[in-house]
Amino acid sequence: MRVLVVEDERLLAGAIAEWLRDDAHAVDLAHDGAAALERVTVNDYDVVVLDRDLPLVHGDDVCREIVREGVAARVLMLTAAAEITDRVDGLGLGADDYLTKPFAFPELAARVHALGRRCRPAAPPALHRAGITLDPARREVFRDGRYVPLARKEFAVLSELLRADGAVVSAEQLLEKAWDEHADPFTGAVRLTVLKLRRKLADPPVVETVKGAGYRIP
């Protein structure tokens, strides 16, 4: 999934981003409400982790604008306010979930996973195709019963290809979902990652290149 983390405390924002990246998510950062609004209008996010007390544009206003514009991303609102009325107000603005500070990183990651499942067609707990089994929860991949160790980007790319259920996935779509906004679309990162993925999955080849269109697992 692609996640936007909006948090003005830079150390906390970096820690959240690293935790989510370890779960094979592509993560972008914004440290104020204005930057957050700019990013959500340009990029296609699955989940926005949104601090409520932001400079420049308050988190409440960011959430309202996301809802008003019909952005598909789910919103997980973070705040130091623990009163029930604060949580009710946050959810009333259109947030999909609410988490008070301080929080445990595993809980935040679990909530992001749950929200991400809501913003895309439901996927089975494990993905199966062409002799490949991918377990998102355990981050494990098997090919014909053989364990296949994958790096984070390889895992993310394979996950997107399996979720496509045989349809072609373009390099641009893979870049959008598996990399963050700093990725250079001209570096060949997707092609290199697919090449490594093919080698690890071994013969017979299972990831097809559709010339001029992208990749698929038929």
C-alpha positions in Angstrom: 0.0 0.0 0.0 1.0 3.6 -0.3 0.7 5.6 2.9 1.0 9.3 3.6 2.1 10.2 7.2 1.3 13.7 8.3 3.0 14.6 11.5 4.8 17.8 12.6 7.0 16.0 15.1 9.7 15.0 12.7 11.3 12.2 14.9 7.9 10.6 15.4 7.0 11.0 11.7 10.3 9.3 10.8 9.7 6.5 13.2 6.2 5.8 11.9 7.5 5.8 8.4 10.2 3.3 9.1 7.9 1.0 10.9 5.4 1.0 8.0 8.2 0.6 5.4 9.3 -2.5 7.3 5.8 -3.8 6.5 6.6 -3.3 2.8 4.5 -0.1 2.4 5.6 2.9 0.4 5.5 5.9 2.7 5.6 9.6 2.0 5.9 12.3 4.7 4.4 15.7 5.3 5.0 17.9 8.3 2.2 20.4 8.0 -1.4 20.5 6.7 -0.6 22.5 3.6 1.9 20.0 2.4 -0.5 17.2 3.2 -3.2 18.7 1.0 -0.8 19.2 -1.8 0.3 15.5 -1.7 -3.2 14.0 -1.5 -4.2 15.9 -4.7 -1.2 14.7 -6.6 -0.7 11.1 -5.3 -3.0 8.1 -5.0 -2.8 7.0 -1.3 -4.5 4.1 0.3 -4.2 5.4 3.8 -3.4 8.8 5.4 -2.1 8.8 8.9 -3.0 12.3 10.0 -2.0 14.2 13.1 -4.8 16.5 14.3 -2.7 19.4 15.6 -0.8 20.5 12.5 0.8 23.9 11.6 -0.4 26.0 8.6 -3.6 24.0 8.1 -5.1 22.2 11.0 -5.6 18.4 10.8 -9.4 18.8 11.1 -9.4 21.0 8.0 -7.2 18.6 6.1 -9.6 15.8 6.9 -12.6 17.8 5.8 -10.9 18.6 2.5 -10.0 15.0 1.9 -13.7 14.0 2.4 -15.0 17.0 0.4 -12.8 16.2 -2.6 -13.8 12.5 -2.5 -10.3 11.3 -2.1 -10.4 7.5 -1.8 -7.7 7.3 0.9 -8.8 6.1 4.4 -7.8 8.5 7.2 -6.3 7.4 10.6 -6.3 10.4 12.8 -3.7 10.8 15.6 -4.0 13.1 18.6 -2.9 13.6 22.1 -6.4 14.3 23.2 -7.9 11.2 24.8 -11.4 12.5 25.7 -14.3 10.6 24.2 -15.7 13.9 22.8 -12.4 14.5 20.9 -12.6 11.1 19.4 -16.2 11.6 18.4 -15.4 14.9 16.9 -12.6 13.4 14.8 -14.7 10.6 13.5 -17.5 13.2 12.8 -15.1 15.0 10.5 -14.8 12.0 8.3 -11.9 10.1 9.8 -12.1 6.4 9.4 -10.2 5.5 12.6 -8.8 7.3 15.6 -5.6 6.6 17.7 -4.5 8.6 20.7 -0.9 9.3 21.6 1.1 7.7 23.0 0.4 4.6 20.9 2.2 1.2 20.2 3.6 1.0 16.7 2.3 -2.6 16.2 -1.3 -1.3 16.9 -0.8 1.6 14.5 0.5 -0.8 11.8 -2.5 -3.1 12.4 -4.9 -0.2 12.0 -3.2 0.9 8.8 -3.5 -2.7 7.4 -7.2 -2.8 8.3 -7.9 0.6 6.7 -6.0 -0.4 3.6 -8.2 -3.5 3.2 -11.3 -1.3 3.1 -10.0 0.9 0.3 -9.4 -1.9 -2.2 -11.3 -5.0 -3.2 -11.2 -7.6 -0.5 -8.3 -10.0 -0.8 -8.1 -13.4 0.8 -5.8 -13.8 3.8 -3.2 -15.5 1.5 -2.9 -14.9 -2.2 -2.5 -17.8 -4.5 -1.6 -18.0 -8.2 0.6 -20.0 -10.6 1.9 -22.1 -7.7 2.8 -19.0 -5.7 1.4 -18.5 -2.2 1.9 -15.0 -0.6 0.9 -14.5 3.0 0.7 -10.7 3.7 0.3 -11.2 7.5 3.5 -13.3 7.9 5.3 -11.7 4.9 6.1 -15.1 3.5 6.2 -16.4 0.0 6.3 -20.0 -1.3 6.7 -21.3 -4.9 5.4 -24.9 -5.2 6.0 -25.4 -1.5 9.5 -23.9 -1.6 10.1 -20.8 0.7 11.2 -17.8 -1.3 13.0 -15.0 0.7 12.1 -11.6 -0.8 13.3 -8.1 -0.1 10.7 -5.5 0.8 10.2 -4.0 -2.7 10.2 -7.5 -4.3 7.5 -8.6 -1.9 5.4 -5.4 -2.6 5.7 -5.8 -6.3 4.7 -9.5 -6.2 1.8 -8.6 -3.9 0.4 -6.1 -6.4 0.8 -8.6 -9.3 -1.0 -11.3 -7.4 -3.8 -8.9 -6.4 -4.3 -8.0 -10.0 -5.6 -11.6 -10.6 -4.0 -12.1 -14.0 -4.5 -8.5 -15.3 -1.6 -6.4 -16.5 -0.1 -4.0 -14.0 1.9 -1.2 -15.5 5.3 -0.1 -14.3 3.7 3.2 -13.3 1.2 1.4 -11.1 3.9 -0.6 -9.4 6.0 2.5 -8.9 2.9 4.2 -7.4 2.2 1.4 -4.9 5.6 0.1 -4.0 7.8 3.2 -3.9 7.5 6.6 -2.3 7.3 10.0 -4.0 11.1 10.4 -4.2 11.4 7.4 -6.6 12.7 8.5 -10.0 10.4 6.9 -12.7 13.3 6.9 -15.1 15.7 4.9 -13.0 14.5 1.4 -14.1 13.8 0.5 -10.5 10.7 -1.5 -11.4 12.4 -3.4 -14.2 15.3 -4.2 -11.9 13.1 -5.4 -9.1 11.0 -7.6 -11.4 14.3 -9.1 -12.7 15.4 -10.0 -9.2 11.9 -11.3 -8.4 12.0 -13.6 -11.4 15.4 -15.0 -10.4 14.2 -15.7 -6.9 10.9 -17.3 -8.1 13.1 -19.5 -10.4 11.9 -21.6 -13.4 9.6 -22.0 -15.0 9.2 -18.2 -15.5 5.9 -16.9 -14.0 6.1 -13.1 -14.3 5.3 -12.1 -17.9 6.3 -8.8 -19.6 3.5 -7.4 -21.7 5.4 -5.2 -24.2 4.3 -1.5 -23.9 1.9 -2.3 -21.1 3.5 -3.8 -18.0 3.7 -7.1 -16.2 1.3 -9.9 -15.2 1.2 -13.3 -13.6 -1.2 -15.3 -15.9 
